[in-house]
């Protein structure tokens, strides 16, 4: 674009907004040039790490989870571009879905940072300062799950037959699979982890359920023309995402947790007090976002086979 064309485009842009282009050009003349640290907000970002102990490896734990939350935000950003697109094509659907999967691949591969990056003795000390906080309380991760599939697929597997489209959101919330991790099994009452989580996030997450009820990824896929639902690249992208989130990432998380909680040092409870083995392992929870895209054999062996057992389809 020539200078004349550029100035004409600027005039047209601001005149369409009812603004004087010359004022904006004058502002540009006097403004400071952008700097990397201002654009990325580096100082603010690096000032967000606050330790509760003097144990050095606590800083690893804090920064690792902050990075997770940033990746969750990236994932939600991509999901929005699928869910809120009323005329999405299979190619665009697949493109954003593979971006999401790559972010989860990063999350899966990063667990060595946790598994190998902290001294066991240090972790078993500073983890007590976290109680009753837990990664369970990541609202962004709950948003990702809700935006991925129909609520029935997030209901505790034992109670799904009691839930249908007429079930209230409140009742669905009370039967989500993660509720099992928020119960003190000695009393049957909600533990502090769940009480704190619900006090902060229950209302906004129920609103999120309502927003994504008919635009979650699974529903969006089923709204596509039948021919698009048979697009092999899109189907494989859906399967890859489902497996990556609900088996691969979960099992890497499970194995990293097991290294510390099954070490024999301290008690083997998660910081929130949950029965973490049954809460996390996919063979117990059977979280499957897109159940109709898997064979009966794959469904029956969900979470039992090796992480590497995922198969790419070459036809439908």
Residue pairs with C-beta under 8 A, 6 or more apart in sequence:
1 9
10 21
10 24
10 25
11 21
13 21
14 20
14 21
14 24
15 21
36 42
37 43
48 66
49 59
49 62
49 63
49 66
50 62
51 58
51 59
51 62
52 58
52 126
52 129
52 130
53 125
53 126
53 129
55 122
55 125
55 126
56 122
57 117
57 118
57 119
57 122
57 123
57 126
58 122
58 126
58 129
60 113
60 114
60 117
60 118
61 114
61 118
61 123
61 126
64 110
64 113
64 114
64 117
65 135
67 110
68 107
68 135
68 138
69 138
69 140
71 103
71 106
71 107
72 138
72 140
72 141
72 143
72 144
73 140
74 103
75 100
75 103
75 104
75 144
76 140
76 143
76 144
76 147
78 96
78 97
78 99
78 100
78 103
79 96
79 100
79 144
79 147
79 148
79 217
81 96
82 88
82 92
82 93
82 96
82 97
82 217
82 220
83 147
83 212
83 215
83 216
83 217
83 220
84 215
85 92
88 220
88 224
89 228
90 224
90 228
90 231
90 233
90 234
91 233
93 220
93 221
93 224
93 234
93 237
94 231
94 233
94 234
94 237
97 217
97 234
97 237
97 238
97 240
97 241
98 237
98 240
100 241
101 237
101 240
101 241
101 244
104 241
104 244
104 245
104 248
104 249
105 244
105 248
107 249
107 252
108 244
108 248
108 249
108 252
109 252
111 252
111 253
111 255
111 256
114 256
115 255
115 256
115 259
118 260
120 259
120 260
120 263
120 265
121 265
123 260
124 260
124 263
124 265
124 266
127 260
127 266
127 271
128 266
130 271
131 271
131 272
131 273
132 191
132 192
132 193
132 196
132 271
132 272
132 273
133 193
133 196
133 271
133 272
134 193
134 270
134 271
134 272
134 274
135 141
136 178
136 181
136 182
136 193
136 197
136 270
136 272
136 274
136 279
137 193
137 196
137 197
137 201
137 272
139 200
139 201
139 204
139 205
142 178
142 201
142 205
142 208
143 205
143 208
144 245
145 154
145 287
146 154
146 205
146 208
146 209
146 212
146 216
147 208
147 212
147 216
147 217
148 216
148 217
148 218
148 241
148 245
148 289
149 216
149 217
149 218
149 289
149 290
150 216
150 218
150 219
151 163
151 172
151 176
151 209
151 213
152 160
152 163
152 164
153 218
153 287
153 288
153 289
153 291
154 176
154 177
154 287
155 163
155 172
155 175
155 176
155 177
156 175
156 176
156 177
156 179
156 180
157 177
157 285
157 286
159 175
162 175
163 171
163 172
163 175
169 206
169 209
169 210
170 206
172 209
173 202
173 205
173 206
173 209
177 285
177 287
178 279
179 194
180 274
180 275
180 278
180 279
181 193
181 194
181 270
181 272
181 274
181 275
181 276
181 279
182 190
182 191
182 193
182 194
182 197
182 272
182 274
183 189
183 190
183 191
183 194
184 190
184 191
184 273
185 275
190 198
191 272
191 273
191 274
192 272
192 273
193 272
193 273
193 274
213 219
217 238
217 241
217 289
217 290
218 289
218 290
221 229
221 234
221 238
221 290
222 229
228 234
229 235
230 316
232 313
232 314
232 315
232 316
235 293
235 313
235 316
236 312
236 313
238 290
238 293
239 290
239 293
239 294
239 310
239 312
239 313
240 310
240 312
241 289
242 288
242 289
242 290
242 293
242 294
243 310
245 289
246 282
246 287
246 288
246 289
246 302
246 303
247 282
247 302
247 303
247 307
247 310
248 307
248 310
250 280
250 281
250 282
250 287
250 303
251 281
251 282
251 303
251 307
252 307
253 280
254 277
254 280
254 281
257 270
257 276
257 280
261 268
261 269
261 270
261 276
262 268
269 276
270 276
270 279
277 284
278 284
278 285
279 285
281 303
282 302
282 303
283 302
283 303
283 304
284 303
285 303
286 302
286 303
288 294
288 299
288 302
291 299
294 302
301 309
